[in-house]
């Protein structure tokens, strides 16, 4: 089901690394078979981000066959400047269609005047057409990605005729204090887990508030200057722009 403010886009890249957080501490990194909710949300935030809204990833469609490639890399050690030898396993020839929409960030009542759905929806669609405001990465910085508009469900995908494929318990994402949605998530950073299932090439994500939550630590919200005229943004053309003075579309 598409929402009134839904956006549809395709992201491609030669490689992707959507690693289980357990393997990101150091040593070898091994990618999940499919992108995580948090990685796709990060891609969309690179396309267009505002603290006024929260992006919700509805679905991802896996267009190309899932295949991996292992590379030997020499990362810098955490505790000194020496190099180490590790093996990273990447996804290869990535191509995904994404369907998403946004909701208002109720944790930011000071930005209530900026809740113009038509404005943000149109800017987001234009940013998708331009390939995003910032660089796109598929899970990690060395995996460059590219964004373009698409119609979700069009063109043939490799797994369109596969009835169901389960990926088991997966990392869904992190709920930060800025995007808390319940009393138990306020003032905390929590990790989310869920059971990922692909049906006919499409993974339908649970919204964050329906996932399994595990608190990690206490966390305060990022503070912005609420004084009029001091909450600066980056305009569509790249210049400074006050959130209250942004043009209505």
N, C-alpha and C positions, 0 to 999 in steps of 0.2 A: 504494500500500500504506500502510495506517495503522499507526502504532506504538501501543504500549500507552499511552503518555503523549501521544498526539496531541491537538492542539486545533484547532478549526475556527471561523472567524469571518469576518464580512464587514466591509469597510471602505468607506465612501462619503465623497464630498466634492464640492463644486461644481468645485473646481480641484485640479490636482496639478502639481508641477514636479520631475521626476526627471531632473535635469540631468547631462549628461556632465561629469565633474570638470574637463575641459579648459576648459569654458565658464564655470566657476564662479569663475575668477580675477578677472574683472571684465568690464564691458561687457555685451553681449547674452548672455542665457541661453536655451537651447533644450532642451526636455524630450525625453527618450526617449519612444518610443511606448507603452512599458509600464513598470511600476514595477521598480526594481532589487531584487536580493536584499537589499542593505544597507538600503534604505529600508523594506522590509517587516519586516526584523529590528528596525529602530529602532521601528517601530510596535508590535511585540509587546513590546519592552522597555519601552515607555511603558505598556503594559497591565500587565506584571508582570516585574520584573527582580530577580535575585539573582546575586551573583558565584559562587555555588555551581554554577550551571548555565549552559549555552550553548544558545540557541535555534537550531534548524536549520529553515530554511524549505524545505519539500518541494515545494509546488506553489502556483501562483496561477492563478486562473480569471478571465479577462477577461469581465465580464458585459455591459458597454455598448460601443457602437461607439467606436472610437478617433477622437477629434476634438480639434482644437487651437484655441486662441484667443490672439492676440498683443495685448499691452497695452504702452502706453508708461508707463514708471515713471521716477522721479527718485531713484535711490539716492545715498547719500553716498559720495564718493570715498574711496579707501583712504588717500591721502597727505595729505588735508586735510578740512575740514568743509564744503566746497562740494558742491552737488548736481550730479548728472550726468544726462543723458537717455539712457535705454537702452530696448530693446525685449525683453521677456520673452515667450516662447511657452509657454503652459500647456496641459496636458491639461484637457479640459472634461467635466463630468458623469461623474466617476470612480466606478466600482463594481467591487470585486474580492472574490472569495472566496479565502481562504488556508487552507492545510493546513500545520501545522508540528508539530514535537516538540522535546524538549530532551534533551541529553546532559549528563553531569557534566563540570565544568571540572577536568581533571586537573592543571592548573597551580596549583590551590588545595588542596593536601593538608591545610592547617590547617582546612578546612571540611568534612572528610570526615564528621563527625558530623551534618552538616546534609543529607546525601544521603538524604532521605526522599522517594521518588518519589511516593507517594500524596499526601503533604502538598502538595508543590509543584504537582502536577497539579490537585488540587482547588481550590487558591487561584487558580491561573491561570484556570480555567474560571469561577470566581466573578467575577474581575476583568473578564473578557470580558463577562459579563452586566451588569456595572455600567458598562461603557463605558471601562474602563481606569483606572489610578491617576493618570496624568498626561495632559496634553493630547495629542491625536493630530494629527500633521501629515503631509500627503501630500508628502513630499520637502522642503518648505521651510515656514518658520513662517507665512507668509501664507496657506497652503493648509490650512485647518482640516479635520480628518477626524472620522469618527464610527464607532465599532466596535459590533457586535452579534453575538450567536451565530448560527450557521447550520450547515447540513449541507452539506459540500462536495460539489458535483455536483448539488444540487437546484435547481430552477427553470431556466428556459431562458436560455441566454446567447447573445449576438449572434453569436459565432463558433463555435457548436457544430458547424456543418456545414462548416466550412472545414478541409480535410484538413491543411494545413501552411502556416505562414508564418514565414520566417526573418528575424531582426532583425540578423544579422551579429554581429561581435565587439562585446560590450558589457562595460561595467564591472559586475563582480559584487559587490565589496565590498572592505573593508580588514581584514586580519588584524593585530590588535594583539598586543603581547607577552603580554597577559593571556590570550589565547585561542590561543596558539601550539600547533600540533599536530605539529611535526616539528623536527628539529635546525636546519634552515635557516630556520625562522620564529621560533625562540626569540631573544628579545632584539632583535627587529626589528619595524618596521612594514612590512607588505607589501601591495601592491595586487593584487587578483585580477581576471582577465578570463576570459570564456567566450563560447561561441557560443550565442546565445539562439534557440530555436525554439519556436513555439507550434503545438500540434497539437489541433485541434478545440476551440479556445478555452482550452487549458490549457498553461501553461509549467511543465515539471518541471525544477527547479533542480538543478545539480550541487552536491554538498556542497563546502564550502570546500577540502578537501584534494585534490579532483580538478580544481581550476581551474588556469589558468596563473598563476604567481606572479612578481611583480617586486618585489624589496626596494626600499624607499624610503629608510629611515634607521634608525639604531640607536634602540632604545626600551627603557626599563625598565618592569617591571610596576608597577602601582599597589600601594602598600603599605598594608595594614590593620594595626591594632593586634591582635596575636595574643593579648594578655593576656586571660584569662578575664573575660567580662563587659564588655569594652570594644569588642567588634565589634557596634555598634548598627545596627539595621535600622529600617525603617518598617513598622509592623504593618499588618494588613489594615484596621484601623479608623483608621490614620493616626498612631498614637502610637509612641513608641520601643519597641523590642523587641529583646532580645538573641537572636542567631541560635541559640544553644544552648537557649534557653528557649521557642522558638516552639511552640505547641501542635501535637500530632500529630493528624492528621485520619483 
